[in-house]
């Protein structure tokens, strides 16, 4: 039997392939691509051509069962690992909370809060200073200076500060 020969397929499989090919052509695929996709789909659904051979009867059912079983097994393991991870995280958090006394925890928390607040204040002050220095007339272009003067005169302020 030459490669690509479809004589081993049943009439039903041929009809299925024809229908799939038509729908693929409607979607804008080329003739060759549509045919390739159609036969690949038929092979996946039924396990290939089946005119002869007594050992080929259950291929369709077992293939479907296997894929379904694989999917559900994968889902179950994913769920279980997620659950276990959450459980472990909770446990370690509880242990850490038990080990450190409450007063110490409160002190540490307030200490870190103060540190963070100091850092934020310092950062804000530094950015403020940086903005002021970058806005000096020396760093402005001639056009920017002129625009600043114009704005100042329009709003009623004197233009000497620009």
Beta strands, then each sheet from edge to edge (+ up, - down):
end
